[in-house]
Amino acid sequence: KRFMGETFDQVANEISRVPYKVVRSDNNTPRVDIDGRLYSPQEISAMILQKMKKTAEDYLGTEVTDAVITVPAYFNDSQRQATKEAGEIAGLNVRRIVNEPTAAALAYGLDKSDKDMKIVVFDCGGGTHDVSVLELGDGVFEVKSTDGDTHLGGDDFDQRIIEWLVQEFKNENGGIDLSKDPMALQRLKEAAEKAKIELSTTLTTDINLPFITATQAGPLHLNMSLSRAKLEEIVDPIIQKCGAPIKQAIDDAKLENNEIDRIILVGGPTRMPSIQQYVEDFVGQKVERGIDPMECVASGASIQGGVLAGEI
């Protein structure tokens, strides 16, 4: 998702993090090298959309031909166009590209409210972070402002945990650097994400990765304990970055914090208690859990032209 619509140079930082091989194409776009074949981000995305298309068809018992695809509100034109291309590669007629916060507000049923309100949708996903201020009046949403960071999200939290695990392992095992081993790095990423999720509901979790690497003396195992307090310390610099888009979006909407009626949290990372507390403290109001954009279809939310005025 972070590679969609971007040049190779723009995503150099992300390329250095991923455990798979990304190369530069002739037109300076990133390509994923899988067994010697180079795939564009649109092609990879199309595979995911094809799987979603099949899942929908199996459930509905009929062919699915058209689609509305949601994207981060902060996606630029080239990123939105790349998303549309992915849908077309997947064999779908892409009717609209809709901002995820707007889709989430619709799925949450806020358009059914008989009360006018100003809503902040705080959407932190795996790879992107968006904040939108919506104004609801007569069942119609107007996007007053949007801000965010297309390179901030759950992956960054995972990366901080990975870096901590690598450093701890290095300290315990005479300087052995797991980040140089692609297989070990992939296992670390999976373990980091699992630990992050578990620490949203528990105070401590164990990370056990047997046979993570080997030396001449034999195999080495990774066995560490991570507490919620330590996690919050590790990821605090990332959480602090979430504040600027909130302030900018509210300022751009020409509103004060006390004029916001509801705050909806969307996306996996917002299940972390530290993020919920940060947003509450930053805005000065209680937050409520929203619905992930992926759940919009399941919720039965309808999308009407008037509701989405002004969006691509």
C-alpha positions as CSV (number, residue, x, y, z in Angstrom):
1,K,0.0,0.0,0.0
2,R,2.8,2.4,0.8
3,F,4.3,1.7,-2.7
4,M,1.1,2.5,-4.6
5,G,1.5,5.4,-7.0
6,E,5.0,6.3,-5.7
7,T,8.4,6.4,-7.4
8,F,11.3,4.2,-6.3
9,D,13.1,7.2,-4.8
10,Q,10.0,8.2,-2.7
11,V,9.8,4.9,-1.0
12,A,13.5,4.2,-0.4
13,N,13.0,4.2,3.4
14,E,10.2,1.6,3.2
15,I,12.3,-0.6,0.8
16,S,15.1,-0.8,3.3
17,R,12.6,-2.2,5.9
18,V,10.8,-5.0,4.0
19,P,12.1,-8.6,4.1
20,Y,11.5,-9.1,0.4
21,K,13.4,-7.8,-2.6
22,V,12.2,-4.5,-4.2
23,V,14.0,-3.3,-7.4
24,R,13.8,-0.2,-9.6
25,S,12.0,-0.5,-12.9
26,D,12.8,1.3,-16.1
27,N,10.3,4.0,-15.3
28,N,11.6,4.5,-11.7
29,T,8.8,2.7,-10.0
30,P,9.2,0.0,-7.4
31,R,8.8,-3.6,-8.4
32,V,8.7,-6.7,-6.1
33,D,11.0,-9.5,-7.3
34,I,9.3,-12.9,-6.8
35,D,11.2,-15.8,-8.4
36,G,12.7,-13.5,-11.0
37,R,9.4,-11.9,-12.1
38,L,8.9,-8.2,-11.3
39,Y,5.4,-7.3,-10.0
40,S,4.1,-3.7,-9.7
41,P,2.3,-2.6,-6.5
42,Q,-0.9,-2.4,-8.6
43,E,-0.5,-6.1,-9.6
44,I,0.0,-7.2,-6.0
45,S,-3.0,-5.1,-4.9
46,A,-5.0,-6.6,-7.8
47,M,-4.3,-10.1,-6.4
48,I,-5.8,-9.0,-3.0
49,L,-8.8,-7.5,-4.7
50,Q,-9.4,-10.6,-6.8
51,K,-9.4,-12.7,-3.5
52,M,-11.9,-10.2,-2.1
53,K,-14.0,-10.4,-5.2
54,K,-14.1,-14.2,-5.0
55,T,-15.0,-14.1,-1.3
56,A,-17.9,-11.7,-2.1
57,E,-19.1,-13.9,-5.0
58,D,-19.0,-17.0,-2.9
59,Y,-21.1,-15.3,-0.2
60,L,-23.6,-13.6,-2.5
61,G,-23.8,-16.5,-5.0
62,T,-23.6,-14.1,-7.9
63,E,-20.9,-12.5,-10.0
64,V,-19.4,-9.2,-8.7
65,T,-18.5,-6.8,-11.5
66,D,-18.4,-3.3,-9.9
67,A,-16.6,-2.0,-6.8
68,V,-16.2,1.1,-4.6
69,I,-12.7,1.1,-3.2
70,T,-11.6,3.1,-0.2
71,V,-8.2,4.8,0.2
72,P,-6.6,6.9,2.9
73,A,-8.0,10.4,2.8
74,Y,-4.5,11.8,2.3
75,F,-3.7,9.7,-0.8
76,N,-2.7,12.0,-3.7
77,D,-4.0,11.8,-7.3
78,S,-1.3,9.3,-8.4
79,Q,-1.9,7.0,-5.4
80,R,-5.7,7.1,-6.1
81,Q,-5.1,6.4,-9.8
82,A,-2.9,3.5,-9.0
83,T,-5.6,2.1,-6.7
84,K,-8.1,2.4,-9.5
85,E,-5.7,0.6,-11.9
86,A,-5.4,-2.2,-9.4
87,G,-9.1,-2.7,-9.4
88,E,-9.2,-2.7,-13.2
89,I,-6.4,-5.3,-13.3
90,A,-8.5,-7.4,-10.9
91,G,-11.4,-7.3,-13.5
92,L,-13.5,-4.8,-11.6
93,N,-15.4,-1.7,-12.8
94,V,-14.2,0.8,-10.2
95,R,-17.2,3.1,-9.7
96,R,-15.6,5.4,-7.1
97,I,-12.5,5.9,-5.0
98,V,-13.8,6.9,-1.5
99,N,-11.9,8.3,1.5
100,E,-11.7,5.7,4.2
101,P,-12.8,8.1,7.0
102,T,-16.0,9.0,5.1
103,A,-16.7,5.3,4.4
104,A,-16.2,4.5,8.1
105,A,-18.6,7.3,9.2
106,L,-21.2,5.9,6.8
107,A,-20.7,2.3,8.1
108,Y,-21.0,3.6,11.6
109,G,-24.4,4.8,10.7
110,L,-23.8,8.5,11.6
111,D,-25.7,9.5,8.4
112,K,-28.9,8.1,10.1
113,S,-28.5,10.6,13.0
114,D,-31.1,13.4,13.2
115,K,-28.6,15.6,14.9
116,D,-26.1,17.9,13.2
117,M,-22.6,17.2,14.4
118,K,-18.9,17.7,13.8
119,I,-16.9,14.5,13.8
120,V,-13.2,13.7,14.0
121,V,-12.4,10.4,12.3
122,F,-9.0,9.2,13.6
123,D,-8.0,6.4,11.2
124,C,-4.7,4.7,11.9
125,G,-4.2,1.6,9.7
126,G,-1.3,-0.7,9.0
127,G,0.6,1.6,6.7
128,T,-1.2,5.0,6.7
129,H,-2.6,7.5,9.2
130,D,-5.5,9.9,8.4
131,V,-7.5,12.4,10.3
132,S,-10.6,13.9,8.8
133,V,-13.1,16.4,10.2
134,L,-16.6,15.8,8.9
135,E,-19.7,17.9,9.3
136,L,-23.0,16.1,9.3
137,G,-26.2,18.0,8.5
138,D,-29.5,16.6,7.2
139,G,-27.9,13.2,6.7
140,V,-25.2,14.6,4.4
141,F,-21.5,14.6,5.2
142,E,-19.3,17.4,4.2
143,V,-15.5,16.8,4.5
144,K,-14.3,20.0,6.2
145,S,-10.7,19.1,6.3
146,T,-8.3,16.2,6.1
147,D,-4.7,15.6,7.0
148,G,-2.5,12.7,7.7
149,D,0.6,10.8,6.8
150,T,0.7,8.0,4.2
151,H,3.9,6.7,5.8
152,L,2.7,6.3,9.4
153,G,0.8,3.3,10.8
154,G,0.9,0.0,12.5
155,D,3.9,-1.1,10.5
156,D,5.9,1.6,12.3
157,F,4.9,0.2,15.7
158,D,6.0,-3.3,14.5
159,Q,9.3,-1.9,13.3
160,R,10.1,-0.4,16.7
161,I,9.4,-3.7,18.4
162,I,11.6,-5.5,15.8
163,E,14.4,-3.0,16.4
164,W,14.1,-3.7,20.2
165,L,14.1,-7.5,19.7
166,V,17.1,-7.2,17.4
167,Q,19.1,-5.1,19.9
168,E,18.2,-7.3,22.9
169,F,19.2,-10.4,21.0
170,K,22.4,-8.8,19.9
171,N,23.2,-7.9,23.5
172,E,22.5,-11.4,24.7
173,N,24.3,-13.3,21.9
174,G,27.6,-11.5,21.3
175,G,26.5,-9.1,18.7
176,I,24.7,-11.4,16.3
177,D,22.5,-9.2,14.1
178,L,19.2,-10.8,13.1
179,S,18.2,-8.0,10.8
180,K,20.8,-9.3,8.3
181,D,18.9,-12.5,7.9
182,P,15.7,-12.2,5.8
183,M,14.1,-15.3,7.1
184,A,14.7,-14.3,10.7
185,L,13.4,-10.8,9.9
186,Q,10.2,-12.1,8.6
187,R,9.7,-14.2,11.7
188,L,10.5,-11.2,13.9
189,K,7.9,-9.1,12.0
190,E,5.1,-11.7,12.6
191,A,6.1,-12.1,16.3
192,A,6.2,-8.3,16.7
193,E,2.7,-7.8,15.3
194,K,1.3,-10.7,17.4
195,A,2.9,-9.2,20.6
196,K,1.5,-5.8,19.8
197,I,-2.0,-7.2,19.4
198,E,-1.8,-9.2,22.6
199,L,-0.6,-6.3,24.6
200,S,-3.8,-4.4,23.8
201,T,-5.7,-6.8,26.2
202,T,-2.9,-8.1,28.4
203,L,-0.1,-6.5,30.5
204,T,2.7,-8.8,29.3
205,T,3.4,-11.3,26.6
206,D,6.2,-13.8,25.8
207,I,7.9,-13.9,22.4
208,N,9.4,-17.3,21.7
209,L,11.1,-18.0,18.3
210,P,13.0,-21.3,18.4
211,F,15.9,-21.8,16.0
212,I,15.8,-18.2,15.0
213,T,19.4,-18.5,13.7
214,A,22.5,-20.7,14.0
215,T,26.2,-20.3,14.7
216,Q,29.1,-22.8,14.5
217,A,28.3,-23.6,18.1
218,G,24.7,-24.6,17.2
219,P,21.2,-23.2,16.9
220,L,20.1,-20.1,18.8
221,H,16.6,-19.4,20.2
222,L,14.9,-16.1,20.9
223,N,12.9,-16.1,24.2
224,M,11.9,-12.7,25.6
225,S,9.1,-11.1,27.6
226,L,7.6,-7.8,26.6
227,S,5.3,-5.7,28.9
228,R,2.7,-3.2,27.9
229,A,4.7,-0.5,29.7
230,K,7.8,-1.3,27.8
231,L,5.9,-1.4,24.5
232,E,4.4,2.0,25.2
233,E,7.9,3.3,25.9
234,I,9.2,1.8,22.7
235,V,6.5,3.2,20.4
236,D,5.9,6.6,22.2
237,P,7.8,8.5,19.5
238,I,5.4,7.1,16.9
239,I,2.4,7.9,18.9
240,Q,3.6,11.5,19.3
241,K,3.6,11.9,15.5
242,C,-0.2,11.2,15.5
243,G,-0.9,14.6,17.2
244,A,0.2,16.9,14.4
245,P,-2.4,15.7,11.8
246,I,-5.2,16.0,14.5
247,K,-4.3,19.6,15.2
248,Q,-3.9,20.4,11.5
249,A,-7.2,18.9,10.5
250,I,-9.1,20.7,13.3
251,D,-7.3,24.0,12.5
252,D,-8.0,23.6,8.8
253,A,-11.7,23.1,9.6
254,K,-11.6,26.4,11.5
255,L,-12.8,24.7,14.7
256,E,-11.8,24.5,18.3
257,N,-11.4,21.2,20.2
258,N,-14.5,21.9,22.3
259,E,-16.6,22.2,19.1
260,I,-16.0,18.5,18.2
261,D,-19.1,16.4,19.0
262,R,-17.7,12.9,18.4
263,I,-14.3,11.2,17.9
264,I,-14.3,7.9,16.1
265,L,-11.2,5.6,16.1
266,V,-10.7,3.4,13.1
267,G,-8.0,0.8,12.4
268,G,-6.2,-1.9,14.2
269,P,-3.5,0.2,16.0
270,T,-6.3,2.3,17.7
271,R,-7.1,-0.7,19.8
272,M,-3.9,0.1,21.7
273,P,-4.9,1.7,25.1
274,S,-2.0,4.2,24.8
275,I,-3.3,5.5,21.5
276,Q,-6.8,5.9,22.8
277,Q,-5.5,7.8,25.8
278,Y,-3.3,10.0,23.7
279,V,-6.2,11.0,21.4
280,E,-8.5,11.7,24.4
281,D,-5.8,13.8,26.1
282,F,-4.9,15.6,22.9
283,V,-8.5,16.6,22.0
284,G,-9.8,16.8,25.5
285,Q,-12.8,14.5,24.9
286,K,-13.7,10.8,25.2
287,V,-13.2,8.7,22.1
288,E,-15.4,5.9,20.8
289,R,-14.5,2.9,18.7
290,G,-15.6,3.1,15.1
291,I,-15.8,0.4,12.4
292,D,-12.8,-0.5,10.3
293,P,-13.3,0.6,6.7
294,M,-13.0,-3.1,5.6
295,E,-16.3,-3.7,7.5
296,C,-18.3,-1.2,5.5
297,V,-19.8,-3.7,3.1
298,A,-20.8,-6.1,6.0
299,S,-22.5,-3.2,7.8
300,G,-24.9,-2.6,4.9
301,A,-24.0,1.1,4.7
302,S,-25.3,2.7,1.6
303,I,-23.2,5.2,-0.4
304,Q,-25.1,7.9,-2.2
305,G,-23.8,10.5,-4.6
306,G,-24.9,13.5,-2.5
307,V,-23.2,12.1,0.6
308,L,-19.8,11.9,-1.0
309,A,-19.9,15.3,-2.8
310,G,-16.4,16.6,-3.5
311,E,-14.6,13.3,-3.4
312,I,-13.1,11.5,-6.4
